[in-house]
């Protein structure tokens, strides 16, 4: 294996990367959409937006892998950022740079790689958009053009920095190390600690603006049975893909975090009780219409929802609405699961 050298402008490159405030941030649908497109259009099982940090590559978005980062020393993308053109490796086992790379000889058994550098201002290459397969193959000129176009979309999104307001506030407030402690490594979402900070921040903002706020507790039905039947590795796949399905169902200004185990908390800004049925129905439909692809085949998944709406004031507290949503979740489970219940409402749906 040949480890890639560091670019001549490494110090400047890392400074630009840090300035983006994207390392160790929560996954976002605008980037998830692009990596899904790479997988679908190029017909590959793995795609990633890789940001090459000092000693690691960290994935802002990744499809087909249950990891959030790898060492930089073994990253194909470390080679890609050395030039302005795409790097294509038709068969890694036949390439002396990668033949004995652990990413080739072990899981995920990379054989094919194509990566386009993400070049921001002043020609700084901060990472890549890449497509990966576990069998050797060629890439056509048309497919390479598509990959380059999608890489340009990634660069445009990075320039736009259109995080939801609540996500943006917390991301900018925290240093990278603090953000890392608030990101769930399995799902890529904010963890419970991050979710609590998001809720506190949005509670204060909604109180000042006299806007409604709603939350939903979302629980994967019969998740213990998934682990017992298929093992924890498959359970991890279910958690990760379930999280992404929720993310695709949200409005740009909403957020979701992994509250713990198989339970998630979704925060809907400027949303009252009347708006909840449409929001919850959309999430529920997406979950039930998208079986999760695993090495054991497709797994159909359902979820139970408990939701509550509130007009935040200085006299009430976020924990009160969480308790209401929790009680509604227990009611949804008691009524048979695969449904939502809205607290203090006659609205139940399955």
C-alpha positions as CSV (number, residue, x, y, z in Angstrom):
1,X,0.0,0.0,0.0
2,X,1.2,3.5,-0.8
3,X,0.1,6.2,1.6
4,X,-0.7,9.4,-0.1
5,X,1.5,12.4,0.6
6,X,0.0,15.5,2.0
7,X,-0.7,18.4,-0.4
8,X,1.8,21.3,-0.5
9,X,-0.8,23.7,0.8
10,X,-1.9,21.3,3.7
11,X,-2.0,24.0,6.4
12,X,-4.1,26.3,4.3
13,X,-6.3,23.4,3.2
14,X,-7.0,22.4,6.8
15,X,-7.7,26.0,7.8
16,X,-10.4,26.3,5.0
17,X,-11.9,22.9,6.0
18,X,-12.2,24.0,9.7
19,X,-13.7,27.3,8.6
20,X,-16.6,25.5,6.9
21,X,-17.8,24.3,10.3
22,X,-19.0,21.0,8.8
23,X,-16.7,18.4,10.5
24,X,-18.6,16.3,13.0
25,X,-21.9,18.0,12.2
26,X,-25.3,16.2,11.8
27,X,-26.2,14.6,8.5
28,X,-28.3,16.7,6.2
29,X,-30.8,15.7,3.5
30,X,-29.3,18.1,0.9
31,X,-26.1,16.0,1.0
32,X,-27.8,12.7,1.5
33,X,-29.8,13.3,-1.7
34,X,-26.6,13.7,-3.7
35,X,-25.0,10.5,-2.4
36,X,-28.2,8.6,-3.1
37,X,-28.1,9.9,-6.7
38,X,-24.5,8.7,-7.1
39,X,-25.6,5.2,-6.0
40,X,-28.6,5.1,-8.3
41,X,-27.2,6.7,-11.4
42,X,-23.8,4.9,-11.3
43,X,-25.3,1.7,-10.0
44,X,-22.9,1.4,-7.1
45,X,-23.6,0.2,-3.5
46,X,-21.4,2.8,-1.8
47,X,-21.1,6.6,-2.2
48,X,-19.7,9.2,0.1
49,X,-18.9,12.9,0.6
50,X,-15.6,12.6,2.3
51,X,-13.9,15.5,4.1
52,X,-10.2,14.8,4.5
53,X,-9.1,16.0,7.9
54,X,-5.6,16.0,9.4
55,X,-5.6,12.3,10.3
56,X,-8.9,11.0,9.1
57,X,-11.5,11.2,6.4
58,X,-14.9,12.1,7.8
59,X,-18.1,11.4,5.9
60,X,-20.6,14.3,5.7
61,X,-22.8,11.8,3.9
62,X,-22.3,8.1,3.2
63,X,-24.5,5.4,1.6
64,X,-23.7,1.7,2.0
65,X,-21.3,1.9,4.9
66,X,-22.0,1.9,8.6
67,X,-19.1,4.1,9.6
68,X,-18.6,7.9,9.9
69,X,-14.9,8.0,9.3
70,X,-11.7,6.0,8.5
71,X,-8.0,6.8,9.0
72,X,-6.6,9.2,6.4
73,X,-3.6,6.9,5.9
74,X,-5.8,4.3,4.1
75,X,-8.2,6.6,2.4
76,X,-8.5,6.5,-1.4
77,X,-9.7,10.1,-1.1
78,X,-6.3,11.1,0.3
79,X,-4.9,10.4,-3.2
80,X,-7.8,12.2,-5.0
81,X,-7.2,15.5,-3.3
82,X,-3.7,15.7,-4.7
83,X,-5.0,16.7,-8.1
84,X,-7.8,18.6,-9.8
85,X,-9.0,15.7,-11.9
86,X,-11.1,12.7,-11.0
87,X,-9.3,9.6,-9.7
88,X,-10.6,6.4,-11.2
89,X,-9.4,2.9,-10.0
90,X,-11.1,0.2,-12.1
91,X,-9.6,-2.7,-10.0
92,X,-7.9,-1.9,-6.7
93,X,-6.4,-5.4,-6.5
94,X,-4.5,-4.6,-9.7
95,X,-3.3,-1.2,-8.5
96,X,-0.1,-1.3,-6.5
97,X,-1.2,1.8,-4.5
98,X,-4.2,0.0,-3.1
99,X,-3.8,-3.8,-3.6
100,X,-2.9,-4.5,0.1
101,X,-5.0,-1.6,1.6
102,X,-7.2,-3.0,4.4
103,X,-10.2,-1.3,2.8
104,X,-9.5,-3.6,-0.1
105,X,-8.5,-6.8,1.6
106,X,-11.1,-6.5,4.4
107,X,-14.6,-5.0,4.7
108,X,-15.9,-3.2,2.6
109,X,-13.6,-5.0,0.1
110,X,-13.3,-2.0,-2.3
111,X,-12.5,-3.1,-5.9
112,X,-13.7,0.0,-7.9
113,X,-13.3,3.6,-6.9
114,X,-14.1,6.9,-8.6
115,X,-13.7,10.2,-6.8
116,X,-13.9,13.8,-7.8
117,X,-12.1,16.4,-5.6
118,X,-14.3,19.0,-3.9
119,X,-12.5,22.3,-4.8
120,X,-13.5,25.4,-3.0
121,X,-12.1,28.9,-3.2
122,X,-8.5,29.4,-4.2
123,X,-8.2,25.9,-5.5
124,X,-8.3,24.3,-2.1
125,X,-9.3,20.6,-2.2
126,X,-11.1,19.7,1.0
127,X,-12.4,16.3,0.1
128,X,-14.2,14.3,-2.5
129,X,-17.5,12.9,-3.8
130,X,-16.8,9.3,-4.5
131,X,-18.5,6.1,-5.9
132,X,-17.3,2.7,-4.7
133,X,-18.1,-0.9,-5.8
134,X,-16.9,-4.2,-4.4
135,X,-16.4,-5.6,-7.9
136,X,-14.0,-4.3,-10.6
137,X,-15.6,-2.2,-13.3
138,X,-15.1,0.6,-15.7
139,X,-16.8,4.0,-15.7
140,X,-18.1,5.5,-18.9
141,X,-17.4,9.1,-20.0
142,X,-21.1,9.9,-19.4
143,X,-21.0,8.5,-15.9
144,X,-17.9,10.5,-15.1
145,X,-19.5,13.6,-16.3
146,X,-22.5,12.9,-14.0
147,X,-20.1,12.4,-11.0
148,X,-18.3,15.6,-11.8
149,X,-21.7,17.5,-12.0
150,X,-22.8,16.1,-8.7
151,X,-19.5,17.0,-7.1
152,X,-20.2,20.6,-8.3
153,X,-23.6,20.3,-6.6
154,X,-21.8,19.4,-3.3
155,X,-19.5,22.4,-3.7
156,X,-22.5,24.7,-4.3
157,X,-24.3,23.3,-1.2
158,X,-21.2,23.9,0.9
159,X,-21.0,27.4,-0.3
160,X,-24.6,28.0,0.5
161,X,-24.4,26.7,4.0
162,X,-28.2,26.4,4.3
163,X,-28.5,24.5,7.5
164,X,-31.9,24.9,9.2
165,X,-31.8,27.9,11.6
166,X,-31.8,25.8,14.7
167,X,-29.1,23.5,13.3
168,X,-27.0,26.5,12.2
169,X,-27.1,28.2,15.6
170,X,-25.9,25.1,17.5
171,X,-23.3,24.2,14.9
172,X,-21.8,27.7,15.0
173,X,-22.0,27.9,18.7
174,X,-20.0,24.7,19.4
175,X,-16.4,23.9,18.6
176,X,-15.7,20.8,16.5
177,X,-14.8,18.7,19.6
178,X,-18.0,19.7,21.3
179,X,-20.0,19.0,18.2
180,X,-18.4,15.5,18.0
181,X,-19.6,14.7,21.5
182,X,-23.2,15.6,20.5
183,X,-23.3,13.5,17.3
184,X,-24.5,9.9,17.4
185,X,-21.8,7.9,15.6
186,X,-24.2,5.3,14.3
187,X,-27.0,7.3,12.8
188,X,-25.0,10.6,12.1
189,X,-27.8,12.5,13.8
190,X,-27.6,14.7,16.9
191,X,-27.6,12.5,20.0
192,X,-29.8,13.1,23.1
193,X,-27.4,15.7,24.5
194,X,-27.4,17.6,21.2
195,X,-31.2,17.2,20.9
196,X,-31.7,18.7,24.3
197,X,-29.6,21.7,23.4
198,X,-31.5,22.1,20.1
199,X,-34.8,22.0,21.9
200,X,-33.7,24.5,24.5
201,X,-32.5,26.9,21.8
202,X,-35.6,26.6,19.6
203,X,-37.8,26.8,22.7
204,X,-36.3,30.2,23.5
205,X,-36.6,31.4,19.9
206,X,-40.3,30.3,19.6
207,X,-41.1,31.9,22.9
208,X,-39.7,35.2,21.8
209,X,-41.5,35.0,18.4
210,X,-44.8,33.6,19.9
211,X,-44.6,30.7,17.5
212,X,-45.9,27.1,18.1
213,X,-43.5,24.2,18.4
214,X,-44.2,20.5,18.1
215,X,-42.2,17.4,18.9
216,X,-42.6,13.7,18.1
217,X,-41.1,10.7,19.9
218,X,-40.6,8.0,17.2
219,X,-40.0,4.4,18.2
220,X,-39.1,1.5,15.8
221,X,-41.6,-1.2,16.4
222,X,-40.4,-4.6,17.6
223,X,-36.7,-3.6,17.3
224,X,-35.6,-6.1,19.9
225,X,-36.9,-8.9,17.6
226,X,-34.7,-7.5,14.7
227,X,-31.6,-7.8,16.9
228,X,-32.6,-11.2,18.3
229,X,-33.4,-12.6,14.8
230,X,-30.7,-11.0,12.6
231,X,-28.0,-9.8,15.0
232,X,-26.8,-6.4,16.1
233,X,-25.0,-5.7,12.9
234,X,-28.3,-5.8,11.0
235,X,-29.9,-3.8,13.8
236,X,-27.3,-1.1,13.3
237,X,-28.2,-1.0,9.6
238,X,-31.9,-0.6,10.5
239,X,-31.1,2.3,12.9
240,X,-29.0,4.1,10.3
241,X,-31.4,3.7,7.4
242,X,-34.4,4.5,9.6
243,X,-32.7,7.7,10.6
244,X,-32.2,8.7,7.0
245,X,-35.8,7.9,6.1
246,X,-37.0,10.3,8.8
247,X,-34.5,12.9,7.6
248,X,-35.9,12.7,4.0
249,X,-39.4,13.3,5.4
250,X,-38.7,16.5,7.3
251,X,-39.0,20.1,6.2
252,X,-35.6,21.9,5.8
253,X,-36.2,23.8,9.1
254,X,-37.0,20.7,11.2
255,X,-34.5,18.5,13.0
256,X,-34.3,15.0,14.3
257,X,-32.0,13.4,16.9
258,X,-31.5,9.9,18.1
259,X,-32.9,10.0,21.6
260,X,-31.6,6.6,22.6
261,X,-31.7,3.0,21.4
262,X,-34.4,2.7,18.8
263,X,-36.1,6.0,19.8
264,X,-35.8,9.3,18.0
265,X,-37.1,12.8,18.7
266,X,-38.2,15.1,15.9
267,X,-38.6,18.8,16.4
268,X,-41.0,20.7,14.2
269,X,-40.5,24.5,14.3
270,X,-43.5,26.8,13.8
271,X,-45.9,23.8,13.8
272,X,-49.1,23.6,15.8
273,X,-51.4,20.6,16.6
274,X,-53.3,21.2,13.4
275,X,-50.2,20.8,11.3
276,X,-49.0,17.6,13.0
277,X,-51.2,15.0,11.2
278,X,-49.8,16.0,7.8
279,X,-46.2,15.9,9.1
280,X,-46.5,12.7,11.0
281,X,-48.5,11.0,8.1
282,X,-45.7,11.8,5.7
283,X,-43.0,10.4,7.9
284,X,-45.1,7.3,8.6
285,X,-45.8,6.7,4.9
286,X,-42.1,7.0,4.0
287,X,-41.1,4.6,6.7
288,X,-43.6,1.9,5.7
289,X,-43.1,2.3,1.9
290,X,-39.3,1.9,2.1
291,X,-38.2,-1.5,3.3
292,X,-34.6,-1.5,4.6
293,X,-32.0,-3.2,2.4
294,X,-29.7,-5.5,4.5
295,X,-27.4,-8.5,3.8
296,X,-30.3,-10.6,5.0
297,X,-32.7,-9.1,2.4
298,X,-35.3,-6.4,2.7
299,X,-36.8,-5.8,6.1
300,X,-40.1,-4.1,6.4
301,X,-40.2,-1.6,9.4
302,X,-43.0,0.2,11.1
303,X,-42.9,2.8,13.8
304,X,-45.0,4.3,16.6
305,X,-45.3,8.0,17.1
306,X,-46.3,10.2,20.1
307,X,-46.5,13.9,19.4
308,X,-47.4,17.1,21.2
309,X,-47.6,20.7,20.3
310,X,-47.0,23.7,22.5
311,X,-46.8,27.5,22.5
312,X,-43.5,28.0,24.4
313,X,-43.4,30.7,27.1
314,X,-41.2,31.6,30.0
315,X,-43.6,29.8,32.3
316,X,-43.4,26.4,30.7
317,X,-40.5,24.1,30.0
318,X,-39.3,21.7,27.2
319,X,-39.5,18.7,29.5
320,X,-43.3,19.2,29.8
321,X,-43.9,18.7,26.1
322,X,-41.5,15.7,26.0
323,X,-43.6,14.1,28.8
324,X,-46.8,14.7,26.8
325,X,-45.2,13.2,23.7
326,X,-43.9,10.2,25.7
327,X,-47.4,9.5,27.1
328,X,-48.8,9.7,23.6
329,X,-46.1,7.3,22.3
330,X,-47.1,4.7,25.0
331,X,-50.7,5.1,24.0
332,X,-49.8,4.4,20.3
333,X,-48.0,1.3,21.4
334,X,-50.9,0.2,23.6
335,X,-53.3,0.6,20.7
336,X,-51.3,-1.8,18.5
337,X,-48.2,0.2,17.2
338,X,-47.6,1.4,13.6
339,X,-49.6,4.6,14.3
340,X,-49.4,8.0,15.7
341,X,-51.1,9.6,18.6
342,X,-51.2,13.4,19.2
343,X,-51.4,14.4,22.9
344,X,-54.6,16.2,24.0
345,X,-56.2,15.5,20.6
346,X,-58.7,13.0,19.2
347,X,-56.3,12.6,16.3
348,X,-55.0,9.0,16.0
349,X,-54.0,7.3,12.8
350,X,-52.6,4.0,11.7
